[in-house]
Amino acid sequence: MSKEHIRAIARLDARSEKTEELRALLTSLLEPTCQERGCVRFELMQNRDFPTEFAVASEWRGEDAVQHQIATSRPFATLSGMAAICAIETIGRRRKPT
């Protein structure tokens, strides 16, 4: 098992008419994701100057936790259906030694 934490940031830009819908969807993911095995943190941010821009920052206890979350969780299933409400979606990850 990896001792490295993995951080991920998902940046999402809502279509202007879908901002509230995206915010509600992302907010609904916070509690269940925080309870996922290996989740250290899962935070939602919205840009005050450009309210259609959102970021979700997460931190996981290693690659095993990330893979488990991708395979079994509601959030990743939900993210796959966001094309209709997002203009752009970019995801990046980086490792952090513990």
TALIN-V566018 format. One record per residue. RES is the residue in one letter. PHI is phi in radians with two decimals (none if undefined). NEAR is the number of other C-alpha atoms within 10 Angstrom. D_CENTER is the distance of its C-alpha to the mean C-alpha in Angstrom with 1 decimal. Layout:
BEGIN
res={RES;RES}
phi={PHI;PHI}
near={NEAR;NEAR}
d_center={D_CENTER;D_CENTER}
END
This chain:
BEGIN
res={M;S;K;E;H;I;R;A;I;A;R;L;D;A;R;S;E;K;T;E;E;L;R;A;L;L;T;S;L;L;E;P;T;C;Q;E;R;G;C;V;R;F;E;L;M;Q;N;R;D;F;P;T;E;F;A;V;A;S;E;W;R;G;E;D;A;V;Q;H;Q;I;A;T;S;R;P;F;A;T;L;S;G;M;A;A;I;C;A;I;E;T;I;G;R;R;R;K;P;T}
phi={none;-1.24;-1.72;-1.47;-1.48;-2.05;-1.87;-2.35;-2.25;-1.90;-1.88;-2.23;-1.98;-1.33;-1.12;-0.94;-1.41;-2.03;-1.02;-1.14;-1.11;-1.16;-1.05;-1.09;-1.11;-1.14;-1.08;-1.17;-1.53;-1.05;-1.09;-1.11;-1.24;-1.07;-1.56;-1.14;-1.03;1.50;-1.39;-1.60;-2.75;-2.64;-2.19;-1.89;-2.27;-2.24;-1.23;-1.16;-1.37;-2.28;-1.11;-1.40;-1.66;-2.20;-2.40;-2.08;-1.88;-2.38;-2.42;-2.23;-1.46;1.69;-1.08;-1.04;-1.15;-1.10;-1.12;-1.09;-1.13;-1.10;-1.33;-2.14;-1.80;-1.12;-0.97;-1.23;-1.14;-1.17;-1.04;-1.16;-1.71;-1.45;-0.97;-1.26;-1.97;-1.92;-1.50;-2.50;-2.47;-2.27;-2.24;-2.35;-2.42;-2.59;-1.66;-2.25;-1.13;-1.73}
near={8;12;11;14;21;22;20;18;18;15;18;21;21;24;18;13;10;15;18;15;13;21;18;10;15;19;13;12;19;16;11;12;21;16;12;16;14;19;19;16;15;20;17;16;15;16;10;9;7;9;15;21;22;22;19;17;17;19;23;24;21;21;17;14;20;20;11;13;19;13;11;11;14;13;17;14;12;12;13;8;10;16;12;9;18;18;15;13;15;10;11;10;13;10;14;14;9;10}
d_center={22.9;21.1;21.4;18.9;15.6;12.7;10.3;7.5;6.6;5.3;8.2;9.2;12.9;14.2;17.7;19.9;21.1;17.7;16.1;16.8;15.6;12.1;12.0;13.4;11.1;7.9;10.3;11.4;8.3;8.7;12.0;11.8;8.8;10.8;13.7;12.7;15.1;14.3;11.4;12.7;10.3;7.0;7.7;7.6;10.2;12.6;15.3;18.7;20.7;18.7;17.1;15.7;13.3;9.8;7.4;4.3;6.0;6.3;9.8;11.5;15.2;16.0;15.6;16.9;14.1;11.5;13.9;14.5;11.0;10.9;14.4;14.6;11.7;11.3;7.6;8.2;11.5;10.3;8.2;11.6;13.5;12.0;14.7;17.0;15.3;13.7;16.1;14.1;10.8;10.6;8.6;10.4;11.0;13.9;15.9;17.4;20.7;21.3}
END
